[in-house]
């Protein structure tokens, strides 16, 4: 095993780039992720998120820049790095002819681990009851949970999760989100790639907006929303002619409080809500396009 | 190389292969069918020529011919129509018939002997029959032919008279090749599935390296192909003669088709594509095995095909008692082709994995 820094960042990315033929997929991006931090890479399809993760996990070699994982250089110490990371792919790349237990035991053997108790790991993803069923008979959500269990086999120091809850049922999505929080609490750094702004908002300590291969902004979700979003109060009330009217009062204005008081006193209120900007709003402000574009 | 990783991937592939109903089915059915085909083929060659004859007054002469000439059996018929019918139907293995006219023995006449042959009879048989009729004419008339030649036959190589290579023996290389081809397709499909489902990506973000993955696949393909061809050769009585040389040829053959499997598996984009690619490569490679069915017909260019050495080794050891010294050139060529195909398959698979 190579030398591992115990005090530095879990992941340090410095000006990495990658091109597919003539197309620049990732353009000189840099960021760091601390141990225990959940870092979200947020961007629309084709923004460069998956290419970035491929470089971070050793599937692609950056054409420029450097990557240090747990203090080790990704070019010269890739095998040592890969022994200490867990990867959950967007594709459900499991051996469907094998059972969940067989899948886990096989991948454990690649790490040189004798997996005596696959069931307890499967229990963490609510699959213990189906441990001996072939993966071909699993639903999409079950396969995704098994992929998550596979990513945890070697008790990784960094988890790379590519769209881990994309298209999943709420129960499976909650199970995976719970595991991400548990792993973060254990001290593992988590790099989460998603185009789901709500997931990024609820899970990530920091997010980076990535579009056309470049990082547009990077900060805690709350900070981004405060910096670039607009808070407001949305009021629905019944008018004099009986029609429902909707009024939005921005909270940034000097007389915002007066406007709200007046509305409450004078209107026949139906509902009143405070509103804040979403990460999607912030992304649109930066990129000029939505996350689903 | 990480042998623990190679062993893990190999064991996983065995599980996946054993659960693929299609490949288990074609492997078992193929083996059973090829063995059955072998045993249904004739295991000996009938060297006797069965000749039908209609003749009058030459009983003594023909009795002498039938008894004295090894390899010639005379069957007599009463009428020309009976003779024609027997030749047409191939009754009692009769391949030709001669009808001698009643005036054949009359001095001073120029009799015409009718010769009946089937359309399938080779032209040289027809000429031989004509020669036999002339010889009989000289014998009956008591005169000598214009030139009385004495011939001395020298058989070069093994004299096969009474011990011809049977169709069973001729089929051995082709059957062995069919089995190897089935396993080539199985390996190609295993690789292609890994690439298409991206399971190879999941393997390669662990401490497993691409070289470990390829080594495991090559090991799997070679052991599968070798195991099956060894079972086949055992069941079709293939282990005769110089067995170590034969085993070496089969190991090289298994390695060679593994190279083809790596190549086809990493080139095809889906199941059909993989099958077509494997067939496109394997069909030309089958030509030497087909050539073994028709000795003497193979063109010179066939000798440069990768499987020529394999076929020569199987045919040579099992039918000509060939040894290492007879086959070293063919085996060297086979080994060289193994290296080329395995190298090519490895390079293509490595490139395919790198571009996922």
Interface residues (C-beta under 8 A of the other chain):
Chain A: X57 X58 X59 X79 X82 X83 X85 X87 X89 X91 X93 X94 X95 X96 X97 X98 X102 X106 X107 X109 X110 X111 X112 X150
Chain B: X4 X5 X8 X9 X11 X12 X15 X16 X19 X20 X197 X198 X199 X201 X202 X203 X204 X205 X206 X207 X208 X209 X356
